[in-house]
Amino acid sequence: MTGKPVKLLFVCSRNRLRSPTAEAVLNQVDGVTAISAGINHDAETPLSGDLIEWADRIYVMETAHKKKINRQFSAMLEDKPVRNLAIPDNYQFMDEDLVARIQARFPEYFS
Protein backbone atom coordinates (compact mmCIF):
# COMPACT_ATOMS: atom_id res chain seq x y z
CA MET A 1 0.00 0.00 0.00
CA THR A 2 1.34 3.44 -0.86
CA GLY A 3 0.62 6.85 0.56
CA LYS A 4 0.15 7.73 4.18
CA PRO A 5 -1.22 5.06 6.49
CA VAL A 6 -4.86 5.05 7.48
CA LYS A 7 -5.19 5.76 11.22
CA LEU A 8 -7.72 3.59 13.06
CA LEU A 9 -8.87 4.20 16.63
CA PHE A 10 -10.48 1.29 18.50
CA VAL A 11 -12.51 1.98 21.63
CA CYS A 12 -13.91 -0.30 24.31
CA SER A 13 -14.65 0.17 28.00
CA ARG A 14 -11.38 -0.29 29.87
CA ASN A 15 -8.89 -0.69 27.00
CA ARG A 16 -7.64 -4.02 28.31
CA LEU A 17 -9.05 -6.77 26.07
CA ARG A 18 -11.06 -6.01 22.93
CA SER A 19 -9.67 -2.71 21.66
CA PRO A 20 -6.01 -3.62 22.38
CA THR A 21 -6.59 -6.86 20.46
CA ALA A 22 -8.02 -4.91 17.52
CA GLU A 23 -5.06 -2.54 17.71
CA ALA A 24 -2.58 -5.46 17.60
CA VAL A 25 -4.41 -7.23 14.77
CA LEU A 26 -4.77 -4.16 12.54
CA ASN A 27 -1.23 -2.94 13.18
CA GLN A 28 -0.07 -6.07 11.32
CA VAL A 29 -1.65 -4.69 8.11
CA ASP A 30 0.56 -2.68 5.75
CA GLY A 31 -0.72 0.85 5.44
CA VAL A 32 -2.59 0.83 8.75
CA THR A 33 -1.68 2.45 12.04
CA ALA A 34 -3.98 1.52 14.92
CA ILE A 35 -4.36 2.82 18.46
CA SER A 36 -6.80 1.80 21.18
CA ALA A 37 -8.44 3.56 24.11
CA GLY A 38 -11.21 3.10 26.66
CA ILE A 39 -14.16 5.22 27.71
CA ASN A 40 -14.17 4.29 31.41
CA HIS A 41 -12.35 6.39 34.01
CA ASP A 42 -10.09 3.41 34.82
CA ALA A 43 -9.10 2.68 31.20
CA GLU A 44 -5.48 1.78 30.49
CA THR A 45 -5.45 4.57 27.87
CA PRO A 46 -8.42 6.90 28.35
CA LEU A 47 -10.12 8.22 25.23
CA SER A 48 -9.19 11.85 24.58
CA GLY A 49 -9.90 14.57 22.08
CA ASP A 50 -6.32 14.23 20.81
CA LEU A 51 -6.92 10.59 19.89
CA ILE A 52 -10.17 11.45 18.13
CA GLU A 53 -8.41 14.22 16.21
CA TRP A 54 -5.60 11.82 15.27
CA ALA A 55 -7.90 9.11 13.90
CA ASP A 56 -9.15 8.82 10.34
CA ARG A 57 -11.72 6.22 11.42
CA ILE A 58 -13.17 5.34 14.82
CA TYR A 59 -14.51 1.92 15.78
CA VAL A 60 -16.28 0.96 19.00
CA MET A 61 -17.12 -2.46 20.35
CA GLU A 62 -20.66 -1.72 21.61
CA THR A 63 -23.56 0.69 21.10
CA ALA A 64 -23.00 2.14 24.60
CA HIS A 65 -19.47 3.16 23.62
CA LYS A 66 -20.76 4.94 20.53
CA LYS A 67 -23.40 6.82 22.53
CA LYS A 68 -20.87 7.97 25.11
CA ILE A 69 -18.38 9.14 22.47
CA ASN A 70 -21.10 10.99 20.58
CA ARG A 71 -22.14 12.72 23.81
CA GLN A 72 -18.64 13.66 24.95
CA PHE A 73 -17.00 14.52 21.65
CA SER A 74 -19.85 15.45 19.29
CA ALA A 75 -18.17 18.63 18.05
CA MET A 76 -15.09 16.65 16.98
CA LEU A 77 -17.03 13.95 15.13
CA GLU A 78 -18.61 15.96 12.31
CA ASP A 79 -16.46 14.30 9.62
CA LYS A 80 -15.71 11.11 11.54
CA PRO A 81 -18.49 8.57 11.79
CA VAL A 82 -18.17 6.19 14.71
CA ARG A 83 -18.73 2.61 13.60
CA ASN A 84 -19.92 -0.14 15.92
CA LEU A 85 -18.15 -3.51 15.50
CA ALA A 86 -20.72 -5.22 17.80
CA ILE A 87 -18.21 -7.34 19.68
CA PRO A 88 -19.40 -8.34 23.18
CA ASP A 89 -17.20 -8.17 26.26
CA ASN A 90 -16.62 -11.90 26.66
CA TYR A 91 -13.12 -12.40 25.26
CA GLN A 92 -9.61 -12.34 26.63
CA PHE A 93 -6.79 -10.36 25.04
CA MET A 94 -5.78 -11.92 21.68
CA ASP A 95 -8.38 -14.70 22.08
CA GLU A 96 -8.41 -16.72 18.86
CA ASP A 97 -12.16 -16.18 18.35
CA LEU A 98 -11.83 -12.45 19.05
CA VAL A 99 -9.04 -12.12 16.49
CA ALA A 100 -11.14 -14.00 13.90
CA ARG A 101 -14.14 -11.78 14.65
CA ILE A 102 -12.10 -8.60 14.25
CA GLN A 103 -10.59 -9.85 10.99
CA ALA A 104 -14.08 -10.65 9.70
CA ARG A 105 -15.10 -7.00 10.30
CA PHE A 106 -12.30 -5.84 7.98
CA PRO A 107 -12.58 -7.92 4.80
CA GLU A 108 -10.66 -5.25 2.87
CA TYR A 109 -7.55 -6.28 4.85
CA PHE A 110 -8.18 -9.94 5.70
CA SER A 111 -9.86 -11.65 2.74
N, C-alpha and C positions, 0 to 999 in steps of 0.2 A: 504494500500500500504506500502511496506517495502522498506528499503534502503533510500538513500538520496533523497530529493525532487527534482523534475525537476524544473528548474528556467526559467520562461517565461518572456520575455521583450516585452511589447506592446508599439507601437509608433504611434502617430498621429501628428497633426500640433502643437497645443498649449498645449496639455496635460491637457485639461479641461473637455472633454466630453467622447469621444469614448475610448481612451486608459485607462483612469481611471476607466471607467465602466468595461472594459475587465479585468483590474487588480482586481477589487472588485469581479467580477463573478468567475474568476479562482482561487482566493485565498480561495474560499469556498470549493475547491476540495482537499481532502486528498492527500498528496504527491506532491502538487504543491505550489510553491512560485512564485508570480507574482509581477512585478514592471512595472510602465509605465513612459513614457517620451515623450517629443515633440521635433520636429526638428526646430521649429521657434525660433527666438531670444527671443521672449517674452513668451516662454513656462513656465508653472508652474515648471516643472522639465526638464531642457534641457538635450537632449541626450548627453552622454559622452562616451568616450572610456572605462571608468571604468564600465559603465552599460553594454556595449557590451561584455566586457571581462567576466563579472559576468554571463551573460545569457547562458543557454544551447540552447535556441531557441528564435528567434526574429520574431515578427509578426508586420506588418504594416497595416494601414487601406486603403491606396491608392498606386497606382503605383508611384506617384510623391514622396512619402515618401521613397519607396524602392530605387528609383534612387538617391535621395539625400544621403541616408545612404551608398549606394554602392560607391558613389563619395567620400564622406568624410572619410569613414572608411574601404576602400577596403582591406587594409593590415590586418585588424583584422577579416575579414569575411571569410577567406579561408575555415575554417571548420564549418562555421555557415551560412547556407542558410537563406536568409530573405524571409519570406513567406507573401504574400499579402492576407489579409482577404476580400478585396473588400467591405468595408463598407463605404458608402458615409457620408459626414459631414452634416447630416440633422436630428440629434438626440440630445436630451438633456441627461445629466448625468443620468444613471440608467433608461432610458426610457424602458418601457416594451418590445417594439419591438426590441430595440437595444440589450437588454439582451437575448431575444430569438434568435436573429441573431448570436450573439456571441456563445451561447450554440450550435447552429446548426453547427458552424465551428469546434466544438470539440466533435464529437460523441463518442470518446473514454472516455470522462468524463461525458457526459450528454445524454446517450441513455437509 
